[in-house]
Amino acid sequence: MVRNTVREYGLLQSGDTVLVAVSGGMDSVVLLDVLSRLTEFNLRLIVAHLNHCLRGEDSAGDERFVADLAAVYGVPVVSEAIDVRELCRRERLSLEDGARKARYAFYGRAASRYGASVVALGHHADDQAETVLMRLLRGSGTAGLAAMNPRRGESYIRPLLQLRRAEIAAYFSATGLRCRTDASNADVTFLRNRIRHEVIPYLSHLNPSVVGRLTTTARLLAADEEILCAVTEDAFQRLSKRDDLNRLVLDLGGLRREKVGLRYRVYRRAISLLKGDLTRVAACHIQQIDQLALAGKPNALFFLPGRLAVVREYDRLTFSVDVPDLHFPGELVVAGPGDFSLPGGGVLRVASVAPSVALAGDGGRQRAIVDLAAAPFPWCVRGVRPGDRFRPSGMSGSKKVKDYFIDEKVPVALRSAIPLIFSEGKLILICGYRLSNDALVGVHTHAAVAVEVCGQPAKSP
């Protein structure tokens, strides 16, 4: 059966270096033994064991047992001890989540150290059935209910996943193997243990084939998930981009035209890319994001677990690890042409230009041409303040800067970082956006400068 799984899913290649996760329990001991017998693959095996420091001397005994076991098979062993209880306290994780996080981090370090092609895990069909039920109880979509695959990405494989626990136990007895027993596996205060010892036995009275039915369901959903992932990725590429602050930005116009199920998957994809996973992100959070996207309010914000910020900015929905703390502190005095470092990042470049360039008029959105007779030095450069007004070029009358930003759909998070240039108390330029009528060049211009911000973090995408 294991050979069939390995071949069907392409889990191993000849000459692979395989890190074998061995806890000392029956499943992992059988995994090591089975892999050692796949001689046709000429595998290089390395045993990996993490001491979770949860059971005192018993945990230390597990570590010694695994080291002795590796010696029996003549393979190297790598082990670490991590105080998982302290990790959970520090990062506010459940014991189950903390232990899982510690294990996978350890596997990653060990695989890198030994150049392992893959990490082999001892999950089997009964584990799969338990996982489906756990995720069903907690609330999950197709991806969650698809549960575990024989291959997880490029790094992890589960050669025993199509075997039942009873089949593994029979092999264990027939081969005379030894293992360690973890008493905590009988503790029904843990959800997985309760499902294993109470829920599945009860369901088996209703349907003796319940484990097989659950694993088949997971396999079918995994096949569907492959198709849905491809559709999601196509939509995500069409609807998303990175902005100047390295945030993920979704186009709300295009997003609203998609079906609700695809919108939900696009949100999850954005979160996963920024956060690395979807831990602690529940269905209610995804629904909140969708409400934000469809609401009439042009600007709004809320936080997901892990300080991931979702911001509605007019026709954009942005995802960032945190709300950008952008502002332009204090004031900068510009006495003449030159390069001036801006406190929020970037350089304000002021350069003299020839009269012929000046007569050509406005240099564009990013490079403005200013008449020095109309806007003499020294200039004051600062961030926006309540009540600031200017006379936008090409328009009649004056306008509040706040209203201008609203009309231009400048994201709220960026506004306070945009440099404003004043001459003799008049606002002459909103850098990167608009020149004032008070500073326009004309046929009588004799001296002018070009103004631009290089590397400006607050520039509109």
KELOMI-925011 format. One record per residue (C-alpha): residue number from 0; chain; x, y, z. Coordinates in steps of 0.001 Angstrom, whole numbers. Example, Ala and Ser with C-alpha at 12.3 -4.5 7.8 and 13.67 -1.06 7.14 Angstrom:
% residues 2
@k: 0; c: A; east: 12300; north: -4500; up: 7800
@k: 1; c: A; east: 13670; north: -1060; up: 7140
END
This chain:
% residues 461
@k: 0; c: A; east: 0; north: 0; up: 0
@k: 1; c: A; east: 2778; north: 2476; up: 917
@k: 2; c: A; east: 4647; north: 1781; up: -2302
@k: 3; c: A; east: 1449; north: 2471; up: -4262
@k: 4; c: A; east: 948; north: 5781; up: -2420
@k: 5; c: A; east: 4564; north: 6772; up: -3022
@k: 6; c: A; east: 4303; north: 6045; up: -6737
@k: 7; c: A; east: 797; north: 7496; up: -7220
@k: 8; c: A; east: 1697; north: 10837; up: -5691
@k: 9; c: A; east: 5392; north: 10934; up: -6621
@k: 10; c: A; east: 6424; north: 11291; up: -2976
@k: 11; c: A; east: 9997; north: 10037; up: -3363
@k: 12; c: A; east: 12741; north: 10118; up: -5937
@k: 13; c: A; east: 15756; north: 7855; up: -6118
@k: 14; c: A; east: 18551; north: 9105; up: -3874
@k: 15; c: A; east: 16367; north: 11470; up: -1825
@k: 16; c: A; east: 17534; north: 12619; up: 1586
@k: 17; c: A; east: 14476; north: 12173; up: 3821
@k: 18; c: A; east: 14021; north: 13708; up: 7249
@k: 19; c: A; east: 11772; north: 11276; up: 9144
@k: 20; c: A; east: 9716; north: 12835; up: 11946
@k: 21; c: A; east: 9837; north: 10308; up: 14807
@k: 22; c: A; east: 8062; north: 11033; up: 18086
@k: 23; c: A; east: 8641; north: 7544; up: 19435
@k: 24; c: A; east: 4985; north: 6560; up: 19064
@k: 25; c: A; east: 3762; north: 3575; up: 17045
@k: 26; c: A; east: 2904; north: 5490; up: 13864
@k: 27; c: A; east: 6273; north: 7218; up: 13521
@k: 28; c: A; east: 8216; north: 4050; up: 14412
@k: 29; c: A; east: 6361; north: 2169; up: 11667
@k: 30; c: A; east: 7028; north: 5053; up: 9262
@k: 31; c: A; east: 10779; north: 4797; up: 9870
@k: 32; c: A; east: 10745; north: 1028; up: 9442
@k: 33; c: A; east: 8700; north: 1144; up: 6222
@k: 34; c: A; east: 10933; north: 3802; up: 4659
@k: 35; c: A; east: 14035; north: 1796; up: 5559
@k: 36; c: A; east: 12612; north: -1119; up: 3535
@k: 37; c: A; east: 12083; north: 930; up: 340
@k: 38; c: A; east: 15537; north: -93; up: -836
@k: 39; c: A; east: 14724; north: 525; up: -4500
@k: 40; c: A; east: 14774; north: 4289; up: -3793
@k: 41; c: A; east: 18241; north: 4265; up: -2198
@k: 42; c: A; east: 17089; north: 6794; up: 390
@k: 43; c: A; east: 19304; north: 8605; up: 2888
@k: 44; c: A; east: 17258; north: 8732; up: 6099
@k: 45; c: A; east: 17710; north: 11167; up: 8987
@k: 46; c: A; east: 15605; north: 10844; up: 12133
@k: 47; c: A; east: 14208; north: 14086; up: 13595
@k: 48; c: A; east: 12772; north: 14322; up: 17109
@k: 49; c: A; east: 11417; north: 17344; up: 18981
@k: 50; c: A; east: 11228; north: 17176; up: 22763
@k: 51; c: A; east: 8210; north: 19353; up: 23653
@k: 52; c: A; east: 9188; north: 19398; up: 27366
@k: 53; c: A; east: 5558; north: 18780; up: 28328
@k: 54; c: A; east: 5828; north: 15491; up: 30233
@k: 55; c: A; east: 8971; north: 15851; up: 32336
@k: 56; c: A; east: 11052; north: 12665; up: 32508
@k: 57; c: A; east: 8708; north: 10935; up: 30049
@k: 58; c: A; east: 9621; north: 13511; up: 27381
@k: 59; c: A; east: 13316; north: 12987; up: 28092
@k: 60; c: A; east: 12720; north: 9223; up: 27850
@k: 61; c: A; east: 11116; north: 9663; up: 24424
@k: 62; c: A; east: 14182; north: 11540; up: 23243
@k: 63; c: A; east: 16553; north: 8809; up: 24446
@k: 64; c: A; east: 14364; north: 6087; up: 22908
@k: 65; c: A; east: 14400; north: 7804; up: 19491
@k: 66; c: A; east: 18188; north: 8238; up: 19630
@k: 67; c: A; east: 18598; north: 4503; up: 20367
@k: 68; c: A; east: 16138; north: 3653; up: 17591
@k: 69; c: A; east: 18081; north: 5694; up: 15043
@k: 70; c: A; east: 21241; north: 3815; up: 16085
@k: 71; c: A; east: 19494; north: 496; up: 15419
@k: 72; c: A; east: 18756; north: 1610; up: 11857
@k: 73; c: A; east: 22220; north: 3113; up: 11485
@k: 74; c: A; east: 20935; north: 6561; up: 10586
@k: 75; c: A; east: 21784; north: 9980; up: 12045
@k: 76; c: A; east: 19424; north: 11673; up: 14473
@k: 77; c: A; east: 18776; north: 15380; up: 15060
@k: 78; c: A; east: 16837; north: 16500; up: 18109
@k: 79; c: A; east: 15924; north: 19693; up: 19925
@k: 80; c: A; east: 14153; north: 20511; up: 23174
@k: 81; c: A; east: 11637; north: 23386; up: 23191
@k: 82; c: A; east: 9516; north: 24540; up: 26108
@k: 83; c: A; east: 6227; north: 24464; up: 24212
@k: 84; c: A; east: 4187; north: 25579; up: 27217
@k: 85; c: A; east: 6270; north: 28753; up: 27474
@k: 86; c: A; east: 5972; north: 29298; up: 23693
@k: 87; c: A; east: 2179; north: 29077; up: 23981
@k: 88; c: A; east: 2127; north: 31534; up: 26879
@k: 89; c: A; east: 4368; north: 33986; up: 25047
@k: 90; c: A; east: 2500; north: 33862; up: 21746
@k: 91; c: A; east: -982; north: 33281; up: 23198
@k: 92; c: A; east: -1501; north: 29963; up: 21418
@k: 93; c: A; east: -3383; north: 26858; up: 22421
@k: 94; c: A; east: -1194; north: 23939; up: 23443
@k: 95; c: A; east: -2090; north: 22090; up: 20243
@k: 96; c: A; east: -1333; north: 25082; up: 17992
@k: 97; c: A; east: 1877; north: 25896; up: 19855
@k: 98; c: A; east: 3164; north: 22325; up: 19630
@k: 99; c: A; east: 2386; north: 22196; up: 15927
@k: 100; c: A; east: 4130; north: 25518; up: 15295
@k: 101; c: A; east: 7213; north: 24374; up: 17224
@k: 102; c: A; east: 7374; north: 21059; up: 15352
@k: 103; c: A; east: 7185; north: 22513; up: 11863
@k: 104; c: A; east: 9732; north: 25208; up: 12689
@k: 105; c: A; east: 12076; north: 22491; up: 13965
@k: 106; c: A; east: 11524; north: 20338; up: 10865
@k: 107; c: A; east: 12355; north: 23311; up: 8669
@k: 108; c: A; east: 15623; north: 23966; up: 10512
@k: 109; c: A; east: 16620; north: 20305; up: 10516
@k: 110; c: A; east: 15797; north: 19787; up: 6835
@k: 111; c: A; east: 17874; north: 22826; up: 5913
@k: 112; c: A; east: 20784; north: 21654; up: 8064
@k: 113; c: A; east: 20926; north: 18200; up: 6443
@k: 114; c: A; east: 19839; north: 19195; up: 2929
@k: 115; c: A; east: 16761; north: 16978; up: 3121
@k: 116; c: A; east: 14610; north: 16782; up: -8
@k: 117; c: A; east: 11445; north: 16084; up: 1986
@k: 118; c: A; east: 10184; north: 15636; up: 5542
@k: 119; c: A; east: 8186; north: 12413; up: 6077
@k: 120; c: A; east: 5278; north: 12574; up: 8548
@k: 121; c: A; east: 3403; north: 9605; up: 10071
@k: 122; c: A; east: -214; north: 10704; up: 9545
@k: 123; c: A; east: -2622; north: 7943; up: 8508
@k: 124; c: A; east: -6258; north: 7555; up: 7396
@k: 125; c: A; east: -7710; north: 7740; up: 10907
@k: 126; c: A; east: -5813; north: 10993; up: 11502
@k: 127; c: A; east: -7341; north: 12238; up: 8266
@k: 128; c: A; east: -10877; north: 11405; up: 9409
@k: 129; c: A; east: -10270; north: 13142; up: 12755
@k: 130; c: A; east: -8956; north: 16229; up: 10982
@k: 131; c: A; east: -12032; north: 16440; up: 8738
@k: 132; c: A; east: -14339; north: 16302; up: 11771
@k: 133; c: A; east: -12276; north: 18855; up: 13729
@k: 134; c: A; east: -12400; north: 21326; up: 10874
@k: 135; c: A; east: -16079; north: 20686; up: 10309
@k: 136; c: A; east: -16778; north: 21466; up: 13970
@k: 137; c: A; east: -14654; north: 24626; up: 13909
@k: 138; c: A; east: -16137; north: 25789; up: 10620
@k: 139; c: A; east: -14199; north: 25404; up: 7393
@k: 140; c: A; east: -14580; north: 25605; up: 3635
@k: 141; c: A; east: -13398; north: 23304; up: 884
@k: 142; c: A; east: -9703; north: 23858; up: 1561
@k: 143; c: A; east: -10004; north: 22977; up: 5238
@k: 144; c: A; east: -12247; north: 19962; up: 4710
@k: 145; c: A; east: -9855; north: 18616; up: 2086
@k: 146; c: A; east: -7663; north: 18135; up: 5169
@k: 147; c: A; east: -4290; north: 16486; up: 4548
@k: 148; c: A; east: -2733; north: 15444; up: 1255
@k: 149; c: A; east: -65; north: 12761; up: 798
@k: 150; c: A; east: 2139; north: 15636; up: -337
@k: 151; c: A; east: 2059; north: 19081; up: 1262
@k: 152; c: A; east: 3838; north: 21513; up: -1002
@k: 153; c: A; east: 7362; north: 20529; up: -1966
@k: 154; c: A; east: 8637; north: 19808; up: 1534
@k: 155; c: A; east: 6322; north: 17362; up: 3353
@k: 156; c: A; east: 5098; north: 13874; up: 2511
@k: 157; c: A; east: 2720; north: 11439; up: 4277
@k: 158; c: A; east: 3459; north: 7938; up: 2967
@k: 159; c: A; east: 1054; north: 6250; up: 5463
@k: 160; c: A; east: -1959; north: 8447; up: 4749
@k: 161; c: A; east: -3971; north: 5715; up: 2985
@k: 162; c: A; east: -3445; north: 3184; up: 5772
@k: 163; c: A; east: -5872; north: 2654; up: 8667
@k: 164; c: A; east: -4597; north: 2733; up: 12253
@k: 165; c: A; east: -5514; north: -961; up: 12576
@k: 166; c: A; east: -3311; north: -1824; up: 9580
@k: 167; c: A; east: -388; north: 57; up: 11110
@k: 168; c: A; east: -926; north: -1715; up: 14433
@k: 169; c: A; east: -973; north: -5113; up: 12682
@k: 170; c: A; east: 2319; north: -4315; up: 10902
@k: 171; c: A; east: 3803; north: -3118; up: 14195
@k: 172; c: A; east: 2952; north: -6374; up: 15937
@k: 173; c: A; east: 4052; north: -8574; up: 13047
@k: 174; c: A; east: 7491; north: -6974; up: 12824
@k: 175; c: A; east: 8132; north: -6973; up: 16580
@k: 176; c: A; east: 8764; north: -3240; up: 16754
@k: 177; c: A; east: 8780; north: -1282; up: 20043
@k: 178; c: A; east: 7460; north: 2203; up: 20767
@k: 179; c: A; east: 6752; north: 4718; up: 23505
@k: 180; c: A; east: 3255; north: 5428; up: 24824
@k: 181; c: A; east: 2171; north: 9029; up: 25366
@k: 182; c: A; east: -451; north: 9082; up: 28115
@k: 183; c: A; east: -1677; north: 12507; up: 26972
@k: 184; c: A; east: -3142; north: 10840; up: 23863
@k: 185; c: A; east: -5936; north: 9541; up: 26095
@k: 186; c: A; east: -6749; north: 12964; up: 27553
@k: 187; c: A; east: -10175; north: 13865; up: 26129
@k: 188; c: A; east: -9842; north: 17505; up: 27173
@k: 189; c: A; east: -8050; north: 17857; up: 23809
@k: 190; c: A; east: -10512; north: 18072; up: 20918
@k: 191; c: A; east: -8662; north: 15609; up: 18694
@k: 192; c: A; east: -8567; north: 13011; up: 21450
@k: 193; c: A; east: -12265; north: 13460; up: 22172
@k: 194; c: A; east: -13063; north: 12951; up: 18490
@k: 195; c: A; east: -10801; north: 9883; up: 18399
@k: 196; c: A; east: -12100; north: 8204; up: 21545
@k: 197; c: A; east: -15729; north: 9362; up: 21649
@k: 198; c: A; east: -17043; north: 10848; up: 18407
@k: 199; c: A; east: -15697; north: 8383; up: 15827
@k: 200; c: A; east: -16669; north: 5298; up: 17879
@k: 201; c: A; east: -20186; north: 6727; up: 18191
@k: 202; c: A; east: -20383; north: 7486; up: 14447
@k: 203; c: A; east: -19104; north: 3983; up: 13720
@k: 204; c: A; east: -22276; north: 2604; up: 15291
@k: 205; c: A; east: -24252; north: 4551; up: 12673
@k: 206; c: A; east: -21895; north: 3665; up: 9836
@k: 207; c: A; east: -19060; north: 1172; up: 10390
@k: 208; c: A; east: -17297; north: 2648; up: 7326
@k: 209; c: A; east: -17318; north: 6223; up: 8648
@k: 210; c: A; east: -13511; north: 6623; up: 8570
@k: 211; c: A; east: -13397; north: 5472; up: 4957
@k: 212; c: A; east: -16276; north: 7779; up: 4047
@k: 213; c: A; east: -14560; north: 10764; up: 5662
@k: 214; c: A; east: -11232; north: 10076; up: 3980
@k: 215; c: A; east: -12945; north: 9651; up: 610
@k: 216; c: A; east: -14752; north: 12962; up: 1129
@k: 217; c: A; east: -11431; north: 14634; up: 1908
@k: 218; c: A; east: -9863; north: 13154; up: -1236
@k: 219; c: A; east: -12742; north: 14368; up: -3446
@k: 220; c: A; east: -12642; north: 17841; up: -1922
@k: 221; c: A; east: -8872; north: 17961; up: -2429
@k: 222; c: A; east: -9412; north: 17296; up: -6148
@k: 223; c: A; east: -12024; north: 20064; up: -6305
@k: 224; c: A; east: -9675; north: 22360; up: -4391
@k: 225; c: A; east: -7017; north: 22026; up: -7109
@k: 226; c: A; east: -9456; north: 23445; up: -9660
@k: 227; c: A; east: -10697; north: 26180; up: -7312
@k: 228; c: A; east: -7139; north: 27226; up: -6471
@k: 229; c: A; east: -6365; north: 27696; up: -10166
@k: 230; c: A; east: -9505; north: 29822; up: -10643
@k: 231; c: A; east: -8670; north: 31844; up: -7522
@k: 232; c: A; east: -5115; north: 32485; up: -8631
@k: 233; c: A; east: -6308; north: 33722; up: -12016
@k: 234; c: A; east: -8754; north: 36132; up: -10349
@k: 235; c: A; east: -6153; north: 37251; up: -7824
@k: 236; c: A; east: -3668; north: 38135; up: -10560
@k: 237; c: A; east: -6340; north: 40183; up: -12352
@k: 238; c: A; east: -7618; north: 41990; up: -9270
@k: 239; c: A; east: -4523; north: 42587; up: -7135
@k: 240; c: A; east: -1289; north: 44537; up: -7175
@k: 241; c: A; east: 1350; north: 45808; up: -4762
@k: 242; c: A; east: 1336; north: 49555; up: -4056
@k: 243; c: A; east: 4194; north: 51900; up: -3131
@k: 244; c: A; east: 3916; north: 50821; up: 512
@k: 245; c: A; east: 4189; north: 47119; up: -413
@k: 246; c: A; east: 566; north: 46579; up: 577
@k: 247; c: A; east: -1688; north: 44197; up: -1331
@k: 248; c: A; east: -4376; north: 46201; up: -3126
@k: 249; c: A; east: -7564; north: 44740; up: -4592
@k: 250; c: A; east: -9586; north: 46546; up: -7256
@k: 251; c: A; east: -13078; north: 46861; up: -5814
@k: 252; c: A; east: -14722; north: 47501; up: -9169
@k: 253; c: A; east: -13538; north: 44163; up: -10541
@k: 254; c: A; east: -14012; north: 42388; up: -7224
@k: 255; c: A; east: -17689; north: 43321; up: -6985
@k: 256; c: A; east: -18356; north: 41668; up: -10337
@k: 257; c: A; east: -17179; north: 38297; up: -9015
@k: 258; c: A; east: -19342; north: 35703; up: -7268
@k: 259; c: A; east: -19292; north: 35809; up: -3487
@k: 260; c: A; east: -17440; north: 32477; up: -3215
@k: 261; c: A; east: -14601; north: 33706; up: -5408
@k: 262; c: A; east: -14417; north: 36996; up: -3482
@k: 263; c: A; east: -14017; north: 35045; up: -254
@k: 264; c: A; east: -11196; north: 32992; up: -1742
@k: 265; c: A; east: -9412; north: 36105; up: -3050
@k: 266; c: A; east: -9513; north: 37638; up: 448
@k: 267; c: A; east: -8068; north: 34454; up: 1924
@k: 268; c: A; east: -5332; north: 34443; up: -709
@k: 269; c: A; east: -4368; north: 38029; up: 160
@k: 270; c: A; east: -4266; north: 37247; up: 3885
@k: 271; c: A; east: -2229; north: 34108; up: 3331
@k: 272; c: A; east: 361; north: 35944; up: 1240
@k: 273; c: A; east: 871; north: 38653; up: 3861
@k: 274; c: A; east: 494; north: 36598; up: 7018
@k: 275; c: A; east: 2013; north: 33325; up: 5819
@k: 276; c: A; east: -1017; north: 31279; up: 6859
@k: 277; c: A; east: -4681; north: 31591; up: 7840
@k: 278; c: A; east: -4267; north: 30782; up: 11534
@k: 279; c: A; east: -7021; north: 32375; up: 13654
@k: 280; c: A; east: -8760; north: 33778; up: 10554
@k: 281; c: A; east: -12351; north: 32546; up: 10727
@k: 282; c: A; east: -15326; north: 32679; up: 8365
@k: 283; c: A; east: -16709; north: 35698; up: 10242
@k: 284; c: A; east: -13548; north: 37664; up: 9416
@k: 285; c: A; east: -13872; north: 36888; up: 5704
@k: 286; c: A; east: -17522; north: 37997; up: 5802
@k: 287; c: A; east: -16487; north: 41259; up: 7511
@k: 288; c: A; east: -14023; north: 41937; up: 4715
@k: 289; c: A; east: -16748; north: 41377; up: 2138
@k: 290; c: A; east: -19089; north: 43739; up: 3972
@k: 291; c: A; east: -16334; north: 46358; up: 3956
@k: 292; c: A; east: -15803; north: 45854; up: 210
@k: 293; c: A; east: -19500; north: 46189; up: -628
@k: 294; c: A; east: -20401; north: 48981; up: 1817
@k: 295; c: A; east: -21153; north: 52500; up: 634
@k: 296; c: A; east: -18666; north: 54075; up: 3063
@k: 297; c: A; east: -15578; north: 55127; up: 1035
@k: 298; c: A; east: -13042; north: 54875; up: 3892
@k: 299; c: A; east: -13035; north: 52301; up: 6682
@k: 300; c: A; east: -10640; north: 50038; up: 8543
@k: 301; c: A; east: -10591; north: 46963; up: 10759
@k: 302; c: A; east: -7982; north: 44559; up: 12080
@k: 303; c: A; east: -7762; north: 40809; up: 11636
@k: 304; c: A; east: -6050; north: 38585; up: 14225
@k: 305; c: A; east: -2311; north: 39152; up: 14119
@k: 306; c: A; east: -2567; north: 42918; up: 13500
@k: 307; c: A; east: -3313; north: 42462; up: 9838
@k: 308; c: A; east: -5097; north: 45627; up: 8678
@k: 309; c: A; east: -7788; north: 45704; up: 5990
@k: 310; c: A; east: -8490; north: 49214; up: 4726
@k: 311; c: A; east: -11228; north: 50420; up: 2393
@k: 312; c: A; east: -9935; north: 53397; up: 364
@k: 313; c: A; east: -12541; north: 54464; up: -2200
@k: 314; c: A; east: -12322; north: 51921; up: -5023
@k: 315; c: A; east: -9477; north: 49949; up: -3413
@k: 316; c: A; east: -9286; north: 47380; up: -652
@k: 317; c: A; east: -5825; north: 47162; up: 872
@k: 318; c: A; east: -4257; north: 44501; up: 3086
@k: 319; c: A; east: -1168; north: 45318; up: 5138
@k: 320; c: A; east: 651; north: 43830; up: 8095
@k: 321; c: A; east: -281; north: 46978; up: 10010
@k: 322; c: A; east: -1721; north: 50424; up: 9352
@k: 323; c: A; east: 1059; north: 52548; up: 7840
@k: 324; c: A; east: 2253; north: 55152; up: 10359
@k: 325; c: A; east: 2974; north: 57865; up: 7805
@k: 326; c: A; east: 3282; north: 61531; up: 8661
@k: 327; c: A; east: 5439; north: 64540; up: 7864
@k: 328; c: A; east: 6790; north: 65767; up: 11217
@k: 329; c: A; east: 7826; north: 69392; up: 11688
@k: 330; c: A; east: 8816; north: 71735; up: 8895
@k: 331; c: A; east: 11630; north: 71838; up: 6344
@k: 332; c: A; east: 13075; north: 75155; up: 5086
@k: 333; c: A; east: 14260; north: 75316; up: 1465
@k: 334; c: A; east: 16420; north: 78379; up: 877
@k: 335; c: A; east: 17263; north: 77647; up: -2752
@k: 336; c: A; east: 17943; north: 74887; up: -5311
@k: 337; c: A; east: 19364; north: 71594; up: -4052
@k: 338; c: A; east: 18472; north: 68160; up: -2728
@k: 339; c: A; east: 16673; north: 67957; up: 630
@k: 340; c: A; east: 16026; north: 64764; up: 2619
@k: 341; c: A; east: 12396; north: 64388; up: 3617
@k: 342; c: A; east: 11599; north: 63047; up: 7101
@k: 343; c: A; east: 9138; north: 60520; up: 5726
@k: 344; c: A; east: 11669; north: 59182; up: 3204
@k: 345; c: A; east: 12704; north: 60315; up: -259
@k: 346; c: A; east: 14440; north: 63466; up: -1477
@k: 347; c: A; east: 12945; north: 66794; up: -2494
@k: 348; c: A; east: 14884; north: 67928; up: -5580
@k: 349; c: A; east: 14758; north: 71597; up: -6559
@k: 350; c: A; east: 16735; north: 72481; up: -9711
@k: 351; c: A; east: 16995; north: 75648; up: -11761
@k: 352; c: A; east: 15654; north: 75398; up: -15300
@k: 353; c: A; east: 16190; north: 77501; up: -18421
@k: 354; c: A; east: 13556; north: 80081; up: -19446
@k: 355; c: A; east: 12661; north: 77920; up: -22458
@k: 356; c: A; east: 11744; north: 75058; up: -20129
@k: 357; c: A; east: 9845; north: 77455; up: -17915
@k: 358; c: A; east: 7824; north: 78714; up: -20871
@k: 359; c: A; east: 6822; north: 75121; up: -21628
@k: 360; c: A; east: 4672; north: 75354; up: -18488
@k: 361; c: A; east: 3781; north: 72732; up: -15906
@k: 362; c: A; east: 6250; north: 69835; up: -15847
@k: 363; c: A; east: 3494; north: 67324; up: -15095
@k: 364; c: A; east: 2118; north: 65574; up: -12046
@k: 365; c: A; east: 5457; north: 64382; up: -10708
@k: 366; c: A; east: 7669; north: 67270; up: -11871
@k: 367; c: A; east: 6301; north: 70767; up: -11391
@k: 368; c: A; east: 7774; north: 73985; up: -12835
@k: 369; c: A; east: 7519; north: 76923; up: -10442
@k: 370; c: A; east: 7872; north: 80660; up: -11273
@k: 371; c: A; east: 10307; north: 82052; up: -8695
@k: 372; c: A; east: 9004; north: 85594; up: -9031
@k: 373; c: A; east: 5552; north: 84362; up: -8014
@k: 374; c: A; east: 6859; north: 81926; up: -5373
@k: 375; c: A; east: 10205; north: 83196; up: -4054
@k: 376; c: A; east: 12501; north: 81419; up: -1617
@k: 377; c: A; east: 12646; north: 80559; up: 1246
@k: 378; c: A; east: 10006; north: 77865; up: 1060
@k: 379; c: A; east: 8414; north: 76021; up: 3946
@k: 380; c: A; east: 7756; north: 72313; up: 3409
@k: 381; c: A; east: 5397; north: 70503; up: 5774
@k: 382; c: A; east: 2484; north: 68072; up: 5998
@k: 383; c: A; east: -1182; north: 68945; up: 5654
@k: 384; c: A; east: -2970; north: 70733; up: 8494
@k: 385; c: A; east: -6668; north: 71431; up: 9075
@k: 386; c: A; east: -7834; north: 74442; up: 7061
@k: 387; c: A; east: -5053; north: 74338; up: 4427
@k: 388; c: A; east: -6281; north: 75716; up: 1087
@k: 389; c: A; east: -4785; north: 76397; up: -2341
@k: 390; c: A; east: -5754; north: 77476; up: -5831
@k: 391; c: A; east: -5393; north: 74305; up: -7990
@k: 392; c: A; east: -3875; north: 74943; up: -11424
@k: 393; c: A; east: -6446; north: 74823; up: -14212
@k: 394; c: A; east: -9302; north: 75568; up: -11814
@k: 395; c: A; east: -10958; north: 78772; up: -10679
@k: 396; c: A; east: -11123; north: 79718; up: -7034
@k: 397; c: A; east: -9580; north: 77977; up: -4054
@k: 398; c: A; east: -10097; north: 74559; up: -2512
@k: 399; c: A; east: -9433; north: 72925; up: 806
@k: 400; c: A; east: -6571; north: 70441; up: 594
@k: 401; c: A; east: -8742; north: 67883; up: 2405
@k: 402; c: A; east: -11439; north: 68235; up: -259
@k: 403; c: A; east: -8838; north: 68005; up: -3012
@k: 404; c: A; east: -7536; north: 64723; up: -1535
@k: 405; c: A; east: -11092; north: 63385; up: -1379
@k: 406; c: A; east: -11787; north: 64337; up: -4998
@k: 407; c: A; east: -8507; north: 62759; up: -6114
@k: 408; c: A; east: -9230; north: 59653; up: -4019
@k: 409; c: A; east: -5916; north: 59905; up: -2214
@k: 410; c: A; east: -5848; north: 57085; up: 380
@k: 411; c: A; east: -6409; north: 58396; up: 3898
@k: 412; c: A; east: -3349; north: 56524; up: 5183
@k: 413; c: A; east: -1104; north: 58456; up: 2754
@k: 414; c: A; east: -2383; north: 62007; up: 3065
@k: 415; c: A; east: -424; north: 63123; up: 6111
@k: 416; c: A; east: 2894; north: 62062; up: 4521
@k: 417; c: A; east: 2561; north: 64119; up: 1317
@k: 418; c: A; east: 4877; north: 67179; up: 1315
@k: 419; c: A; east: 3190; north: 70579; up: 829
@k: 420; c: A; east: 5329; north: 73557; up: -250
@k: 421; c: A; east: 4527; north: 77103; up: 898
@k: 422; c: A; east: 5986; north: 80437; up: -265
@k: 423; c: A; east: 5180; north: 83616; up: 1651
@k: 424; c: A; east: 2443; north: 81719; up: 3463
@k: 425; c: A; east: 717; north: 80534; up: 283
@k: 426; c: A; east: 463; north: 76841; up: -655
@k: 427; c: A; east: 2129; north: 76603; up: -4064
@k: 428; c: A; east: 2516; north: 72861; up: -4587
@k: 429; c: A; east: 1155; north: 69544; up: -3330
@k: 430; c: A; east: 4156; north: 67392; up: -4271
@k: 431; c: A; east: 3345; north: 64676; up: -6750
@k: 432; c: A; east: -211; north: 65956; up: -7225
@k: 433; c: A; east: -1004; north: 69577; up: -8108
@k: 434; c: A; east: 630; north: 72976; up: -8614
@k: 435; c: A; east: -1135; north: 76144; up: -7509
@k: 436; c: A; east: -2239; north: 78881; up: -9889
@k: 437; c: A; east: -144; north: 81182; up: -7672
@k: 438; c: A; east: 3096; north: 79588; up: -8922
@k: 439; c: A; east: 2396; north: 78978; up: -12607
@k: 440; c: A; east: 5006; north: 80012; up: -15161
@k: 441; c: A; east: 4044; north: 82352; up: -18011
@k: 442; c: A; east: 5408; north: 84469; up: -20835
@k: 443; c: A; east: 6917; north: 86870; up: -18287
@k: 444; c: A; east: 8738; north: 84150; up: -16331
@k: 445; c: A; east: 12480; north: 84897; up: -16102
@k: 446; c: A; east: 13553; north: 82464; up: -13369
@k: 447; c: A; east: 12073; north: 79094; up: -12579
@k: 448; c: A; east: 12840; north: 75833; up: -10864
@k: 449; c: A; east: 11729; north: 72244; up: -11400
@k: 450; c: A; east: 10467; north: 70490; up: -8261
@k: 451; c: A; east: 10112; north: 66750; up: -7811
@k: 452; c: A; east: 10245; north: 64168; up: -5056
@k: 453; c: A; east: 12461; north: 61181; up: -5677
@k: 454; c: A; east: 11596; north: 57951; up: -3886
@k: 455; c: A; east: 8495; north: 59463; up: -2312
@k: 456; c: A; east: 6628; north: 56811; up: -303
@k: 457; c: A; east: 3363; north: 58723; up: -410
@k: 458; c: A; east: 3087; north: 58979; up: -4181
@k: 459; c: A; east: -242; north: 57826; up: -5562
@k: 460; c: A; east: 13; north: 54464; up: -7341
END
